[in-house]
Amino acid sequence: MSASTHPFEHLTPDFVLDALASAGLVGDGRLMALNSYENRVYLAHLEPGTPLADTHPAVVLKFYRPGRWSAAQIEEEHAFARELAAAEVPVVAPLAIDGRTLHAFGEVDDHGYAASVQMAAEQAKPANAVHGLAPSAGVVPHPAERGEKAHPRLRREFLFSVSPRRGGRAPELGDAETLEWIGRFLARLHAVGARQPFVHRPAVDLASYAVEPRDWLLAHDAIPLEVERAWTDTCQQAIDCIAACARPALTGASKGTEDGGIARLRLHADCHVGNILWTPADRPGGGPHFVDLDDCRSGPAVQDLWMLLSGERAERQQQLGALLDGYEQMREFDRRELALIEPLRTLRLIHYSAWLARRWDDPAFPAAFPDFGTPDYWRGQVVVLQEQIEAMQAPPLVA
C-alpha cells in the first residue's frame, strides 16, 4: 500500500471535526495532532456553551488504526478503563457520550455505505457494561471485511473515542519515592484487573509476541537475505530459551493459580514511562496517571513493572525494590514472576520488529524510523537477541 492510499490520509481537519460532531460535540475549529504512531490522536477544543464544553473545554480524539482491533476488543479496553476509574485508579478513561464510548464515522459514498455507518451508530444501544461486552451495534463492517469490493470513492470508516484532556510530564524514575508511588497505583490497577478475565482481548504470550511475528517477518521477506539466516537462527534460539525459562507462564500451558502457576490478570501491558503522566504531588489528584490502554492484555503482573527498569543490573535492582516496596503496600507480589522479566523483554524485542514492518506502509513510520529494515538494523537485532539469550540464562533480579 502506498502512502497515497493509506487510510489515515483521510483524517483531514474537516473529517476530524465532522467525526466529533457525529458524536454530538461541537469543535471550535482548533485542532492539534498529538504524538501517536499506532493510532491518530488529536486535541480538539469545544465551542463554549455546547455539550461537555463546560466540564471539558478540550477533548482528545483517538482514531483507531483500521483492522487492528475489533469493536468488541476496543469496547473491552474501554470498559476496563472505566472500571479502573470507578475504583479511583488514576487512568484516563474515555468519555461515555449518550451511553457509548466507541463511535464510528465515515463519509457518504455513492453506495450509501458510510451513511449506514452513521445511521447504525445513532441507533446503537449502549454497549459498555463493565463486563460481558458485545460488538457495538454502531459498527458496520467495511465491504472488504464482508468479502465485497470497496467502491473507489469510499473513505473507510474509523472507530474513534473521545477522552478528557490530561496534562503532565514524564515521572522521574530515578527517584525511589516516585517509583514507590507508581508501584502502589500499579497494585491497585492489578487488584481491579484480577477481578475477572478479558473475554476478547489477547494475552501476552510466546505465540502472539514471538512465534507469529517471527513467521510473519519471514513470510513477507522483511529481512535482507544477507542477514536472514543469522537472525532466524538467533530468534529461534531465543524462542526456545523463552519456552524453557518461562514455561508454562508464557506458553498457555498453565491455568494460572488453578494449578499452582503464576496468576494471569488484566494488565495495562504497555506500561513504559511514555504512558505515565506525572503531576505535582501538591496539586489535587497529583501523582501518576496511566494513559493509553490500547495494548491492554492478560498476563503476569510483572509485565507492568519491568519496562520501568533501566540501567545496569545494580540500578535495575534498586528500581525494582522501590517499585515492589510500594506495590506490596497494596497487593501481594509473586516473586516467581521475577524470572519472567528477561523473557518478557525478549518477547517485546521480537514483537517490536514485526510491528515496525507491518506498519511500513504508513508514511509516519519510514519518517520516524529511517534505519529500520536495513542490514545494519537486523545485524543489531541479532546482537541484541544474543545478549537476551545470555540474560535469560543468568540469575534473575531479586527483591
Secondary structure, 3 states (H helix, E strand, C coil): CCHHHCHHHHCCHHHHHHHHHHCCCCEEEEEEEECCCCCEEEEEEECCCCCCCCCCCEEEEEECCCCCCCHHHHHHHHHHHHHHHHCCCCECCCCCECCECCEEECCCCCCCHHHHHHHHHHHCCCCCCCCCCCCCCCCCCCHHHHCCCCCCCCCCCEEEEEEECCCCECCCCCCHHHHHHHHHHHHHHHHHHCCCCCCCCCECCHHHHHHHHHHHHHHCCCCCHHHHHHHHHHHHHHHHHHHHHHCCCCCCCCCHHHHCCCCCEECCCCCCHHHEEEECCCCCCCEEEECCCCCCCEECHHHHCHHHCCCCHHHHHHHHHHHHHHHCCCCCCCHHHHHHHHHHHHHHHHHHHHHHHHCCCCCHHHHHCCCCCCHHHHHHHHHHHHHHHHHHHCCCCCC
